[in-house]
Amino acid sequence: MIPHDILTLYSAKMLEYGIAVLFLLLFIPFWRYVQGPASAPALATARSRVPVTRAAEWFLTPADRFFHRGHAWLMGGDDGLVTVGLDDFAAKLVGPLSRLSLPAVGASVGQGEQAWRMTAADGRSVDMLSPVDGTVVELNPALAASPDLAERDPYGEGWLMKVRPSRLRANRINLMAGRAVHRWMEEAAAGLRGHFAPGLGALAQDGGAPVAGMARALDPEGWDRLAATLLLTAEEGSDA
Amino acid sequence: MSSPTTAPAVPARSWASEKLFLGMSFWEYLKSLATPGNFLAGLIMAIGVPLIAYRFIFGLGASTNLSQTNPWGIWIGFDMLSGVALAAGGYTLATSVYIFGLEKYHPVVRPAVLTGFLGYLFAVLGLMADLGRPWNLPVPIFFSWGGPSVMFEIAWCVVLYLTVLGMEFLPPVFEWLGWPKARMWAVRMTIGLTVFGVMLSTLHQSSLGGLFLMAPTKLHPLWYSPFIPAYFFISSIAAGLSMVIVESALSHRAFESRIDHKTDISGIALGLARGASIVLFAYFFVKLQGVADGGRWALLATPYGYWFLVEMLGFILLPSMLFAYGARHSNVTLVRWTAAWTVLGIIVNRLNVSVIAMNWNVPDRYFPSAIEVMVSITLVTIGVSTFRWIVNRMPVLNELPEYRDSASH
């Protein structure tokens, strides 16, 4: 072997080692990127301490949830899915449910689009909006037997469905968390006060707790339209 | 006088009607076959089957453009090499679920195993068409062992693995037939069959690449490498994962009435995309290492080099990145299109190695004859039709309620 061949050999080996090292160096960030949370990291919140505040003295708003203006919440999970439910406001507004019509597993839901329907004991129903874009992958099986669970425990056992989000980062813009939730809920409560009829007397202004089925208490005849207005699903042209 | 009896509202269906004709009478079933898809498949078979007969009657010389210089054409490059690589979903998914316990992927194991079984079966049928004397096939397998030959090992592995895949698919067959005891025994064999299957697949997926170690002067230096068995094995994993993504997406469209709607098929596709992304990323660097090891950098600036770069960048690195992006951002549509692109890339790679970059420096270049192309299309069509026939009858995409709570496999 002539001397310059040895040098050539060394440079070739150096290149091979270089490629191997480059691969390992790139592999680590690549792995982290690929294995990264499928849900937007913005949704990751510390679960160890989840304070529950009572907005406007009435409505519970757990700090680990993201809220949509249609009064639905969502919470990110480690499996890339988000859990969706209705908030305390919607639960108290509509009251006891006789039926809950959820989208089928595999169906697509869109943020701000009608996603499920709540039917009260008197047979009237109110639609609600999805807080997220995605595909429904699981429904809460407990709701089939007792749909009123969604009203009794909206942030716990009464969750509605799990959704695989398709554009969570974009959806996140339209969701509220932290102090914004508190302010928004106070506005919602103020909006509700605006519907108090003088004839109802001091339903809650005195500091009392809201009753289950507030909408019906406020407007027995047209409560479903009132609820739809507050839950942003009233059809245009209909009055509440 | 006999007492009046009421006839059953729904007459009992015959076994053939229930199991074979989808609950219809024979004539109803025949009428239901009149669909555009079936018409196209029938047309292809009407042309292709006589051509297969022509090849066996008049021989390879009359029906192919194969020669002493180019003995391997698309029946090897496409039907055999690509078919076996794309059938790798069977061992990849079975290992993931039964060995590594990734239960999330359980709903796609059966279609993956069926795809694997049919992929191998039709690869072997393609091989039968390619072999000059297919009736001599048992000789090297059973009677005249050539221990040092790679071909001998591949022959045995493919025979055994085809058998293993057939046995792995027995549980749905027995469920379809309504034989619970036989099914129970078939289910008990699952772990053993899976372990045996992954051993055989590791051996022959790499050995198919090993075949080309004997042709260092015939295969273009950019594709020839001592690492070629590793290339074939690693790429088969990406091929298998991509094929399962594509197949499950198509199945969920085509067999809407038979799918289990509780299955999170999008989540499964995203998980498989993560795996495929990592595998393709590693595959790219291993291939790059081969170029460095052979000192082939200068060849990249030649027409063959450009084509090699198309394969490396367009069919390996690009899908790796697209899979990663799609998985991270839960973009299932992107993942599915990327999987289809990767499947195409694997076919391109196998054709590059066996046909396009083979004998690149001789004047007598091979181009497949119309009969070769038509026979390959016909075999794929028969394979897809067989898949449809089975999925429409057996519990492949769904679980039968009576077996749902038992150990399902």
Interface residues (C-beta under 8 A of the other chain):
Chain A: A12 L15 E16 I19 A20 L22 F23 F27 F30 W31 Y33 V34 Q35 G36 A38 S39 D79 G80 L81 A104 V105 G106 G134 T135 V137 E138 R164 P165 S166 R167 L168 R169
Chain B: H261 K262 D264 I265 S266 G267 L270 R274 S277 I278 F281 A282 F285 L288 Q289 A292 D293 G295 F323 A324 A327 R328 H329 S330 N331 V332
